[in-house]
Each structure stands twice: as structure tokens, then as C-alpha cells.
Amino acid sequence: MAQIQRRREAAGRCEPLQCGHRDPIDCETVGCPEEPEPVVIADQVQHVPAEDAVQLWAEARSLYFAKDFPKYASAEWRALHPDDPRRLAGALDAAEMWRKYGDEEALLQWFRDATAPREPLWARRTQAELDDLAKPKPPHQVTATDGWPPIKVPGTEKWRHNLDGRQLDLPHNRPRSRTHLEAA
């Protein structure tokens, strides 16, 4: 479905065929009486010889630095002949803008975020509040649970046991052996 959507969008940017449709699929579905002739771009465009390519590039660079070219993909830009140096200068400008700034929508979002109204200074946290938040918190107190194995106490070589509801630190993790009364 996405491929069809992209094809429709691309067809909307093309010149219409002799029958008026922009996409040959439309001609097939409607049943146009005329069969559109295939367009061969190589017949319409005169290619630049290799020795003239350097001259075309030099002219495009001078136009690029002089800012004497239409914006890339504008109507004026599309009306230019493919070998026109102003067309190459417009494409060069667009490529350079993409290299410098990347995605235009992301750049605009960055500008919106940068110029968004900020919280007033009087409503922000004070230095004392920020200092209190930066103080280290006391370590979590480890509590052994009845019926579970002992827990290692961080920073020590001791293990916390729960013996008859009491928290007891011992140098080993062996649980207390059950008496014959507890086993029954």
C-alpha cells in the first residue's frame, strides 16, 4: 500500500500524458482510447560532452557562490533545461543545506523548542532546594525476610538473617538448622 501511495505522489509531480492522466495505470483502469507513447528522456535531453562537464561544473559553482539560481524543486528550477548550470547550482545548494542542517522538519522543531516560552525565574527551584536534592541519600537498609535465605549486607562480609523475627548479622550465609519441633 505504501508503494502505491509513493507511486501516486510521484505521478502527481509528473507532466500529464497526452490523454490527460499522469499515471499510466489510470489509463488502463479507465480505458483511454489513445495508447500513450513511451517517453524516452535520452531523446529529449542533449547530453553534455565530457570536456564540457568541467565548464558546466565551474559555471554552477560560480552561480552557487553568487546565489544566482532558483530554489531547488521550485517551478522556476523545474522549468530550467537539465544542462543549465543554474539547475546544478540549485541542486548543489540543496545538498549543502542537507549536509549542514539535515532534516528540515527536525531543524524547525529545534527552533520551536529553542524559542518556546520558559518558566519564570521566580517559579524555579532555589539554590537551597537544588543543594538538598544533590545530597547523597542514606543507603537502603537490608531486611531479611522470614522463610527466605539470608541477604548479604552491602559493604561488609556479613549476612543478615531473620531468626525468630529478629534481624541478626552473621559471618556466614548458612541458614539456621531446624529443630525437631519445627520440622514436625
Residue, then its C-alpha position, 0 to 999 in steps of 0.5 A: m500500500a505504501q508503494i502505491q501511495r509513493r507511486r501516486e505522489a510521484a505521478g502527481r509531480c509528473e507532466p500529464l500524458q497526452c490523454g490527460h492522466r499522469d499515471p499510466i495505470d489510470c489509463e488502463t483502469v479507465g480505458c483511454p482510447e489513445e495508447p500513450e507513447p513511451v517517453v524516452i528522456a535520452d531523446q529529449v535531453q542533449h547530453v553534455p560532452a565530457e570536456d564540457a562537464v568541467q565548464l558546466w561544473a565551474e559555471a554552477r559553482s560560480l552561480y552557487f557562490a553568487k546565489d544566482f539560481p532558483k530554489y531547488a524543486s521550485a517551478e522556476w528550477r523545474a522549468l530550467h533545461p537539465d544542462d543549465p548550470r543554474r539547475l546544478a547550482g540549485a541542486l548543489d545548494a540543496a545538498e549543502m543545506w542537507r549536509k549542514y542542517g539535515d532534516e528540515e522538519a527536525l531543524l524547525q522543531w529545534f527552533r520551536d523548542a529553542t524559542a518556546p516560552r520558559e518558566p519564570l525565574w521566580a517559579r524555579r527551584t532555589q539554590a537551597e532546594l537544588d543543594d538538598l536534592a544533590k545530597p547523597k541519600p542514606p543507603h537502603q537498609v537490608t531486611a531479611t525476610d522470614g522463610w527466605p535465605p539470608i541477604k548479604v549486607p552491602g559493604t561488609e562480609k556479613w549476612r543478615h538473617n531473620l531468626d525468630g523475627r529478629q534481624l541478626d548479622l552473621p559471618h556466614n550465609r548458612p541458614r539456621s538448622r531446624t529443630h525437631l519441633e519445627a520440622a514436625 
